[in-house]
Amino acid sequence: MNTIGEPWQRHFPTATSGAHLFPEFEMRAKAVSGEVFRVPDATAARETLIRLVDDVGAKKAVVVESPLQEAAGITEALRSRGVTVYTEPTDIAAHAETSDIGISGVEFGIAETGSVFQDGGAIATRLVTILPPLHVVFLPSANIVPGITEAFDIISQSFDRGYVGFITGPSRTADIERVLTIGVHGPSRFAIIAVDETPKGGEA
């Protein structure tokens, strides 16, 4: 994704957005089978991720790093658990399809739908989002906008080309005989780790 020349944060509607919208966001995200974990700081975020890794018995992960993840020492923590971690774009392309877990950051959440917005300009980000059976994202819990209108206002003022994604729960379809099936076109589990603490050095 290419920006017009300034970061999306400059267009974030701080007067109407923020952590006070998180309860609505969480409720709607859980309503579409998303897993939401709100934690106070990077240490708790790391512990939450490790529990998810242990839950699925992950041995292989593809990771697109963000400031929140770096503050939490996610890559090092995974490797210390014996998980093989790939972070380089070429390695992600080669291993995303056979990885147990994909981890990435997202820019903000949308209270109206329980969705998260992700700048998907990098191919590696899109692969991490789509191919592993469990996708975990890191979200600053204060980065919640009221609705889709506000989300598109941010996008229209910040980006001029490329790819963006709205992720709402795990992959689901009812194409076959109108029977709801989870995980056919993407991850069967989608987890959001929302962190209250702002990492040193900037936005997540």
N, C-alpha and C positions, 0 to 999 in steps of 0.2 A: 504494500500500500504506500502510495506517495502522498505526502501532505502538501498543502498549498504553501507552507512556509512557516507554520507555527504549530505547536503541539495541540492535541485535542483538548487538553486540560484547560486551556484558556477559554474554551467555549462551554465548559461545564457549568450548568446553571446552579451555582452554589446557593442562591437565595431560596430555591424551591426543592433542592435535592439534599441528600445526606443520609446519615445513619438513622435518622428518625423514620425513614421509609423501609428500613431493613425488615421489620416484622412482617410487613405486607409482602415484600419480596420473598422472604423465606417461606411464608405460607403458600404462595403461588408456585414457587419452585418445587416444594414438596408435593403439591397437588398433581404435578406431572411426573412424579417418581424421581425427582432430583433428590440427592442427599446433601444436606446443608449442615456445615459445622462452623459455628462462629466461635472464634478463639481470641484471646486478648493480645497475644504477641507471637513473635516468630518462633519461640521455643515451643509453645503449645501447638502451633501450626505444624512444626516438624513431628511432634509426637502423634498428632492426628493422622498425618500422612503415613507414618510408620504402621499405625494400627490398620489402615486400609491396605497397605502392602502385605502385612501379615495375614489379613483376612482372606486375600485372594492367593496367597502363596506366590507372590510375584518373584520371578527370577530375572526378568529382562524388562527394562524401561526405556522409553524414548522421552526426552525432556527438552522443551524449549524454555530457557531460563528467563525469569523476570526478577526485578529487584526484591520482591517479597520472598521469592524462592532462595535467592542468594543470601538474604538476611537470615533465613532459617537454616541455611546450610543443607539444603535438600539433597543435592547431588552427592555430597560427602556422606550424608546419613544413609542414603540408599546403598552406596557402595560398602559401607561398614556392615550392612545387613547381608552382604553377599549378592546383591542385585547388580547385574551388569547394566550399566547406564550408557546410553548414547546421546550426545548433545550436539554433535556436528551435523550440519544439514545433509551431507552425503551419507553419513551413518544412519541418520533417521530415515532417509529414503530407503535404505537397504533393509532396515530392521523393524520399521513401524508395524508392518503387517503381522509379524510374529512376536511382537512384544506383548507382555501381560498388562502393561499400564502405560498410559500417555499422560504427561504432566505439562501444563502450560499456564500462562497468566492470562487474565482478561482485563479489559479496561474498566468496564462498569456494568452494573446490573440494572434491570428495569422492573420496578415494582409492579407495574400493571400486568405483566405476563410471567414474572419469575424467570425471565431470560437473562443471559449475560451477553455482552457485546465483546467481540474479539476482532482485532485487526488481523486479518488473515492474509496479508500481503505476501508473507513468506510461505513457500511451498512446505517447508518443514512444519510450520504451525498447522497447516491444513491436514497434513498426514497424521500428526499427533492427535488432532481433534477427532479424526474419522476412523482410523484403523484399529487401535487397541481396544479390547473389550471393556476396559475401565479407563475413563478419562477423568482426570482430576484437575481442577483449575483453582488458582489462587486469585482472590478478589479482595481489594481493600473494602472493608465493610461500610465505609463512609461514601463510597462511590456508587450511589444508587440514585437513579433519576425516576421521576414519577411514572412516565409512560413512553410509548413508542414515538410520540410527537417530539418529545424532548431529545430522544435518542437520535432521531433523524436530523434534528436541528444541529446537534453536535457534529454529526457525520458530514452534513452538507457544507458546514463552515470549515472543516478541517481536512477533508480528503478530496482529491480530485480524480483518482483512478485506482484500480486494483481490486482487492477482494476484502469483504468484511463478512462477519458471521454473527448471527443471533442463535445462540444455543439454548434450547428450552427442554431440559430433561434429557434422558437417554433416547437413542434412536427408537422410533416406533412407526409402525405402518399397519394399515388394515386393508391392504390391497387385495389380499386373498380371502374371498368369501366374507369380507368385512369382519374378520376376526383379528383383534388387536394382538400384534406380535412385537415384542421388544428386542432390539438389537440386530435387526436384519440389515439395515443400511448404515450402521454405525455402532458405537458403543452400547452395550447392554446395561452399563452402569455409568452414571454421571454424578460426580461429587464436587461440591463447591466448598473450599476452605476459605472462609471470610475472616480477615485479620483486622482487628481494631487498630493495632499499632502501625504507624507509618514508618517504613524503613528509612534509615539514614541514607541520604544521597538522592532522594527524589521519589517520584511516584512509582507505583507497582506496574 
